[in-house]
Amino acid sequence: MQEEIVNKPEEIQENSASGLPEVPENKTAAVKHPFFVFTINTVLGLVLLVGLVILYILVLSKKESQIQLPMALQNSKGKTLSVVYLNLDSLNMNYELVRSMRKDLEATVNRLQGELKKDESGLQKDGADFQQKVQANAISEDKAKQIYEILMKRQQDLLEKKDRYTQMMAQQQLAMNQRLGDTLTNFLKRFNRYYRFDYIMGFKTDGEILVANDSLDMTRTIVDAINKEYLERKK
């Protein structure tokens, strides 16, 4: 490619020389062509060459970066890392311990909600009855004031009970999550004594891992093993 670029100026010079008037025969010294003629074609050729070199460097840099990406899957000693993942959404749906804790939590929530609903219904009923008596002048002013203060106290107690039950449920949910996390971590440590994976990652919907290779999915194996251990200990 470089030879073509160098020869082009000479060809242009020869063609241009053929169009000039002939040199008289009595000319003692022949006109010598310079070794390299710097023309506009030379500039274009150099620009083209530089552009190709830059393009070549960019292509090589891109290939080199693509080749280096898998190096992230190697440790400091150059050993290839073994990585699998556990689908946490599937674990929450199929882990027997989670099902049991969820069942207990739902039972507690239903019990507390039923109690609050009963208190609220009684308060509304007594409030409506009090309003009817006041409108009908069926009770004295002092009695009405006394009943009103009692109803307001019951309403305040009901609001405090709702807040207390809400905090209770939040604490129970937190304790369940902590128990699940500890149980899962301890199990995976025992589980990995046999498989010896370098990493067991957690995958869930809307999590930090956006795409996962299905061939690395160990969810079914882990769920079966952890359920087996849980049921055996429950006996």
N, C-alpha and C positions, 0 to 999 in steps of 0.2 A: 504493500500500500504506500509505503514511503517512497519506493522507487518511482511509482506513477506520479507522485506529487513533485518529485525533483525533476523528472523528464519533461513535464508539461511546459515549464518556462522555456526550455531549449527548443521544443517544437514550435512554440509561438514565435521565438526569435528567428528560426529558420524560415518560417512562412512569411514573416514580415520582411525578411531580407530579400526574399524572391521578388517582392513587389517594388524594390528600389531600382533606380537606373544602374545599368551595368558599369562596372569600374573599367576605365580605359586600360588597354593592354600594356601601355607603357608605364603603368603604376608599378613602381619598384617594390614596394612593401605591401603584402596582402593584409587585409583587415582581419584581425584576430577577434574571435568572439570571446567575451568574458566567461569565466568558469561558471558563474552563477548570476543570473539576471533577476533582479528584484522587481516583480511586476504585481499587478492587482490580483492575478491568479495565484501568485505565491502566497499573498496574504490570506486569500480565501481558503487555500489548501491548508495553511497552518491553523486557521480558525477551526476548520473541520476536524483536523487531527486532534487539537486540544479538546474539542467537544466530545469526540469519541473516547479520549482518555478519561475525561471526567465521568462520562456515562459508564465506562467500564469499571471505574473505581466505585461508583455508587452501587452498581449491580453486585460487585464483590462484597461491599460492606453489608448490603441487605442479606446476601446469602450467609455471610459470616454470622450476622446477628441471629438469623433463623437457626443456624446450626448450634449456636451457643445456648439457646433457650432451654433445651432439655437438661443442661448442666445443673439447673436448679433442682432437679430430681436426684442429685447426687450429694452425698455428704462430704465432709472435709477430706476423707480418705479416698474419695473417688468411687465408693461403693454405691451401687444403685439402691435407692430407697424403695421400700414396699409400702404402698399407701392404699387403704380401703376406706369406705365410709359407711356410716349407719344412718338410715333415714329416721330421724327423730319423730316425724309425723306418724310413720308406721309403727314405731315403738310405742307411742302414746295410745294408739288404737288397739294394739295387740298384746301389750305386756300385761300379764295378769295382776301384777302388783298395782299398776296404774288403774286398772279397772276396779280393783277392790277399793283403793283410796278414793276414786271418783264416786263410787257408790256410797261410801260413808259420808263424803262431803255433801252429796246431793241430799242424803237423808237428813243431815244436820240442817242444811239450808231450808228444806221443806218444813222441818219442825219449827224453826225459828220464824220463818215467814208465816206459818199458820198461827203461831202465838201472837205475832204482831198484828196480823189481820183480825184476830179475835178481839184484841184490845182496842183496835181502831174502830171496829164495828160497834162495840159496846159504848165507846166514847161518843160516836156519832148518834147513836140511839138516845143516850141520856141527854145529849145536847139538844136534840130535836124536841124531846119531852120537856126539857126546861124552857125552851122558847115558847112552846104552846102554853105552858102554865103562866109565863110572864104576860103573854098577850091576852090571856083570859082573866088576868088578875086573880089567879087561883092561889097565889102565895103572897106573903107579905114582902115588903121591900128588903127587910133584914134577911129573911130566909132566901130571897132571890140572890142577894149579895153573897151569902154563904155558899149556896150551890154553885154560883158562878166561879168563885175562887177554887172550889174543889175541882170543877171541870177544867179550869186552866192549869191546875197542878197535875191532873191526869194527862193533859195534853203535853206538858213539859216532860213528864216522866216517859211518855211514849216516844218522844223525839230522842231523848237520851238513850232509851233502850235500843232504838234503831241504830244510833251511832255505835253503841256498844256491840251490838250484834254484827254490824258491818266490820268493825275492827277485829272481832273474833273470827269471822270468816276469812279475812285477809291474813291473819296470823296462821290459821289452819292451812290455808293455801300455800303460804310460804314454807311452813313445816313440811308439807307434802312434797314440794319441789326440792327442798333440801334433802329429804329422805331419798327421793328418787335419784337425785344427783349423786349422793354418796353411794347408794346401792349400785347404780350403773357403773360408776368409776371403779369401785372395788371388784365388781364382777368382770369388767373388761381387763383389769390387770391379771386376774386369774385366767381368763379366757385367752389372753395373749401370751401366756407362758407356753402354750402349745403352738400357736400360729407365728408368733414372733414378728408381727408387723411393726414397721417403724412408726407409722401413724395410723390411728383409727379416728377419722374425722366425723363430725356430726353434720348432716345435711338436712335442711328443713325448708319449707316453703317461705319465701321472702327472707331467706337467710343470706349470709355473706357469700356462700358458694352459689354461683348462678347456674353453672353447668357441671354435670358430673357424668362420668363414663359408667354405663350400667355394668360393665364387666368388673368394676371395683366395688359393687354393691354387696355388702356382707350382711344386710339387714335380716334376711330370712334366717340365716345361720345363727346370728346373735340372738334374735328374738326366740327362736326355738330353744336355744341353750339356756337363756336366762329364765324362760318360763319353766323349763324342766327343773332347774335348780330351785326356783321359788316354790313350785308345787311339792317337791320332795321335802323341803324344809317346813312346809305348812302341815305336813302329815303328823 
